[in-house]
Amino acid sequence: MKPVAYALVFLILLGFTSQAQDTYNVTRVNGKVTNVKTGKPIKPGDALKSSDQVKFENFDAYVISINQKMGRYMLKLNPPQQPAKDPKLTATVKDIALVTKRRSLMSARFNPDEKEVTDLKNYFGSDKFSIIGDNVDVALNGAKYPLSDNNFIVFRYKVGETIVSKMIGFEQQTLKIEKDKILSSKTGSISGNEVPELSVYLYEKSTRSNEEITKLTLVFVDKETLRNEFITILPILKRQKMDDEAIKKYLIEYYYDFYGATDSKTIDAFAAEVVKQPAK
């Protein structure tokens, strides 16, 4: 083969290699992550190539992204098993892109047509449960959870080193879970939006007896931050010619992938609202 032909074949192969690279559309960044080539912090709306190098400020930082095949990925470093004096915080995107699929969680827990909860353990789960915004109302089955001044739901968790047992307010058969009342107590307040190792109890006042239902991590998700995250995702989905119903379903799947379980009615209504808003 002549040198010119060799050069032509090389250029064609180079073109194929370039096209074959995955593109990761950034939808959320936790902490500070920098694109090594540009030296600029990565932000939602950026696009990363699989060959790009990224630098994390620490092992808690991460990037959430969607590739051109609509796969959902987390870019995150695994901390070393042994503490290192000078840990490596730089990596190539393709080496740390971890696809996330938690559709089994969604199929088991997503039921926006459920009028009342008959199983609080299944509703909250035993891992992470998130609340979108500052509150959520949970309608309970009266036969299974008869709420009254004598029977009610209690959340038990720590504020600092103090164990707090807090009765959850209700109206008739509807629990009123409110962020301000959970994060604050007479002994102090919880910083941040996460309450780890929270136990849910059914309490009977007259006998002072209680029954543990489940234990979980409770997280409050800022509504406007989530809205902006979903808005960042919308153009990616619309380029795929997805209709509104398919977009809503994708947004809900995305939420379950990266935020965990939540109230079905809330996420269903929230995703539908985002999808219907006029394009900017």
Buried (B, 14 or more C-beta within 10 A) or exposed (E): EEEEEEEEEEEEEEEEEEEEBBBBBBBBBEBEBBBEEEEEBBEBEBBBBBEBBBBBEEBEBBBBBBBBEEBBBBBBBEEEEEEEEEEEBEBBBBEBBEEBEBEEBBEEBBBEEEEBBEEBBBBBBEEBBBBBBBBBBBBBBEEEBEBEEEEBBBBBBBBEEEEBEBEBBBEEBEBEBBBEBBBBBEEEEBEEBBBEEBBBBBBBEEEEEBEEBBBBBBBBBEBEEBBBBBBBBBEBBEEEEBEEEEBBBBBBBBBBBBBBBBBBBBBBEBBBEBBEEEEE
